[in-house]
Amino acid sequence: AQSVAQPEDQVNVAEGNPLTVKCTYSVSGNPYLFWYVQYPNRGLQFLLKYITGDNLVKGSYGFEAEFNKSQTSFHLKKPSALVSDSALYFCAVRHNTNAGKSTFGDGTTLTVKP
Amino acid sequence: NAGVMQNPRHLVRRRGQEARLRCSPMKGHSHVYWYRQLPEEGLKFMVYLQKENIIDESGMPKERFSAEFPKEGPSILRIQQVVRGDSAAYFCASSLNRDRGFYEQYFGPGTRLTVT
C-alpha cells in the first residue's frame, strides 16, 4: 500500500520569506512523487515531479522540491513567497509499476501575507 | 490544445436520482482517472480507465457507482440513487498513453455535485 502524509494543515508565511510545505510518503519500491496546487473552485495544477536523478527538482512558478530517500520526504520549497502563492497544495505518490493510482495527501493550505 | 474538460461544472440532484458526470481527456491522452474530493479533504482515487477498459476500480464504492470510457466519446462517471453523502467535487484527470507511472496527470475543473 502507498500513503502520503502532509503533517501541516496550514502554513503561514510573510511575503518575501522562504516557504516549505512538508510531505512524507510510504511506498514499496521506487516512488514517483508529485506536487499539485489547487486554487479555489478549480482543478489541480501540476507543479513538479520527481522520477529519478537529482534530488532537487525545479518546477513551475519558482517552486522546487527536495527528494530525501532516507527520510522518505519530498518537501516543497520556494525561496521567496508571493501573496499569489496562497492556495491549497497536494503531494501525491505513485508506485513505479502502477500507472494508474495516485495517492494524495490531505493537502496543506498555504497563506502568504503581505 | 484544450485541457481536460468536465461537464457539467455544477450538478444538483435530489436523493434517489441519477448523476452522470462527463470527462473529455486532453488530446492524445487515453488514460483517464476519477477522483472524489469531499469538503475539507484531499482527493481520493476512485477508478482508472483506458479506452474500453477499467484498469483499476479499487476506489469505487461497491454499489451505485460505475464508470466507463468508450471507444468514442467522453468518460462517464455514473452515480445511481444518489444520497447526501455523495455531495462532493468529482475530478477527472488524464495522462499520456504510456503504461508507466511517471507521467503527470492533468486535471479538469471538476464537477461539484450537490444532493438535496
Interface residues (C-beta under 8 A of the other chain):
Chain A: Y32 F34 Y36 N41 R42 G43 L44 Q45 F46 K49 I51 F90 R94 H95 N96 T97 N98 A99 G100 K101 S102 T103 F104 G105 D106 G107
Chain B: V4 Q6 H31 Y33 Y35 E41 G42 L43 K44 F45 Y48 I55 D56 S58 G59 F91 A93 S95 R98 D99 R100 G101 F102 Y103 E104 Q105 Y106 F107 G108 P109 G110 R112
